[in-house]
């Protein structure tokens, strides 16, 4: 199993979330990684959390988001972080988290989250106008399309099945 170090940072470069994930391959949507139950992730405060379910993450190339797809029975089916386009290294991916998130629950409910944090960080980190506009437009597109467009509807299931076969 080849691992990929995934790092989310805030706009000033401070680490936000760090995890070594399984490289599941790449397709037209981007790089897919996975986490098995028992995998650990580090939070910004340095504490570690243990993942309790199968999940896959997509890092698209050149787009302003990353998506986490959770296996049942997790209440959240898809969780999209609005980010600057990911930077891909040798066995690593780094994305700048821009605070806004879109959450699709299993019952079909869509929530846009952390708009207050996005507003506060625009001031704290001096987000350029283009970053603000692109993050907002991306968030709107995701919220509008997360229930009907690929890779959110079915593509991820193949990678989730692949991950579960590794257990």
C-alpha positions as CSV (number, residue, x, y, z in Angstrom):
1,X,0.0,0.0,0.0
2,X,1.4,3.4,-1.0
3,X,0.7,6.2,1.4
4,X,0.1,9.8,0.6
5,X,0.7,12.5,3.3
6,X,-2.3,14.9,3.2
7,X,-1.9,18.3,4.8
8,X,-4.5,21.0,5.1
9,X,-3.1,24.4,6.1
10,X,-4.6,27.8,6.8
11,X,-3.9,30.7,4.5
12,X,-0.9,31.8,6.6
13,X,0.6,28.3,6.2
14,X,-0.1,27.0,9.7
15,X,-1.0,23.3,9.7
16,X,-4.8,22.6,10.2
17,X,-5.1,18.8,9.6
18,X,-2.5,16.1,8.8
19,X,-3.0,12.5,7.8
20,X,-1.2,9.7,6.0
21,X,-3.8,8.1,3.7
22,X,-3.8,5.2,1.3
23,X,-3.3,6.1,-2.4
24,X,-6.3,4.7,-4.2
25,X,-5.3,6.1,-7.6
26,X,-6.2,8.9,-9.9
27,X,-8.9,9.4,-12.5
28,X,-10.4,12.4,-14.5
29,X,-11.7,13.8,-11.2
30,X,-8.3,13.8,-9.4
31,X,-6.3,11.9,-6.8
32,X,-8.3,9.6,-4.5
33,X,-7.0,8.6,-1.1
34,X,-8.6,6.5,1.6
35,X,-8.6,5.9,5.4
36,X,-9.4,2.7,7.1
37,X,-11.0,2.5,10.6
38,X,-8.3,2.9,13.1
39,X,-6.2,5.4,11.0
40,X,-5.2,8.5,12.9
41,X,-5.2,12.2,11.9
42,X,-3.6,15.1,13.7
43,X,-5.6,18.3,14.4
44,X,-4.2,21.9,14.4
45,X,-3.8,21.8,18.2
46,X,-1.6,18.7,17.9
47,X,-4.1,16.2,19.2
48,X,-4.7,13.0,17.4
49,X,-8.1,11.6,16.5
50,X,-8.8,8.0,15.4
51,X,-11.0,7.5,12.3
52,X,-13.9,5.1,13.1
53,X,-15.2,4.4,9.6
54,X,-14.1,3.9,6.0
55,X,-13.7,7.1,4.0
56,X,-12.2,8.3,0.8
57,X,-11.0,11.8,-0.1
58,X,-10.7,13.4,-3.6
59,X,-8.2,16.0,-4.4
60,X,-9.1,17.4,-7.8
61,X,-6.4,19.0,-9.9
62,X,-6.8,22.8,-10.4
63,X,-10.1,23.1,-8.6
64,X,-10.9,25.1,-5.4
65,X,-12.2,22.2,-3.3
66,X,-11.5,18.8,-1.8
67,X,-14.2,16.2,-0.9
68,X,-14.5,13.6,1.8
69,X,-16.9,10.7,1.2
70,X,-17.9,8.7,4.3
71,X,-19.1,5.1,4.5
72,X,-22.5,4.3,6.1
73,X,-23.7,4.7,8.8
74,X,-21.8,8.0,9.1
75,X,-24.5,10.8,9.0
76,X,-22.5,12.9,6.6
77,X,-22.2,11.4,3.1
78,X,-20.0,14.1,1.5
79,X,-18.1,16.9,3.2
80,X,-16.5,19.4,0.9
81,X,-13.8,21.7,2.0
82,X,-13.4,24.9,0.0
83,X,-9.6,25.2,-0.6
84,X,-7.2,26.7,-2.9
85,X,-6.1,24.2,-5.6
86,X,-4.1,21.4,-4.1
87,X,-0.4,21.2,-4.6
88,X,0.8,17.7,-5.4
89,X,4.3,16.5,-4.4
90,X,5.9,13.1,-4.3
91,X,3.5,11.1,-2.1
92,X,2.0,14.3,-0.7
93,X,-0.8,16.7,-1.2
94,X,-1.2,20.1,0.5
95,X,-4.3,22.3,0.3
96,X,-5.0,25.7,1.8
97,X,-8.3,25.5,3.7
98,X,-10.4,28.6,3.1
99,X,-12.9,27.8,5.9
100,X,-16.1,27.4,3.9
101,X,-17.5,23.9,3.9
102,X,-20.5,22.2,2.2
103,X,-22.0,19.1,3.9
104,X,-24.4,16.6,2.3
105,X,-26.2,14.5,4.8
106,X,-27.5,11.0,4.0
107,X,-31.1,12.3,4.0
108,X,-30.2,14.7,1.1
109,X,-29.9,17.9,3.2
110,X,-27.2,20.3,2.1
111,X,-25.6,22.7,4.6
112,X,-23.1,25.5,3.9
113,X,-20.9,25.8,6.9
114,X,-18.4,28.2,8.6
115,X,-19.4,31.3,6.8
116,X,-18.6,33.3,10.0
117,X,-15.1,31.8,10.1
118,X,-14.6,32.7,6.4
119,X,-15.6,36.3,7.1
120,X,-13.3,36.5,10.1
121,X,-10.3,35.0,8.3
122,X,-10.7,37.4,5.4
123,X,-9.6,40.1,7.8
124,X,-7.2,38.0,9.9
125,X,-5.3,36.6,6.9
126,X,-6.0,39.5,4.4
127,X,-7.5,37.2,1.8
128,X,-7.1,38.9,-1.6
129,X,-10.4,39.8,-3.4
130,X,-9.9,37.1,-6.0
131,X,-9.5,34.4,-3.3
132,X,-12.7,35.6,-1.6
133,X,-14.7,35.7,-4.9
134,X,-13.4,32.3,-6.1
135,X,-14.1,30.6,-2.7
136,X,-17.6,32.0,-2.6
137,X,-18.3,31.0,-6.2
138,X,-16.9,27.5,-5.6
139,X,-19.0,27.1,-2.5
140,X,-22.1,28.1,-4.4
141,X,-21.4,25.7,-7.2
142,X,-20.7,22.8,-4.8
143,X,-23.9,23.5,-2.8
144,X,-25.9,23.6,-6.0
145,X,-24.4,20.5,-7.6
146,X,-23.4,18.2,-4.7
147,X,-26.6,16.1,-5.0
148,X,-26.7,15.8,-8.8
149,X,-23.2,15.9,-10.3
150,X,-20.2,13.6,-10.4
151,X,-18.0,12.8,-8.6
152,X,-20.4,13.4,-5.7
153,X,-23.2,10.9,-6.8
154,X,-21.6,7.6,-7.7
155,X,-17.9,7.8,-8.7
156,X,-16.7,7.8,-5.1
157,X,-18.5,4.4,-4.5
158,X,-15.9,2.5,-6.6
159,X,-13.1,4.0,-4.5
160,X,-14.9,3.3,-1.2
161,X,-15.4,-0.3,-2.3
162,X,-11.7,-0.6,-3.2
163,X,-10.8,0.8,0.2
164,X,-13.1,-1.7,2.0
165,X,-11.6,-4.6,0.1
166,X,-8.2,-3.7,1.7
167,X,-9.5,-4.2,5.2
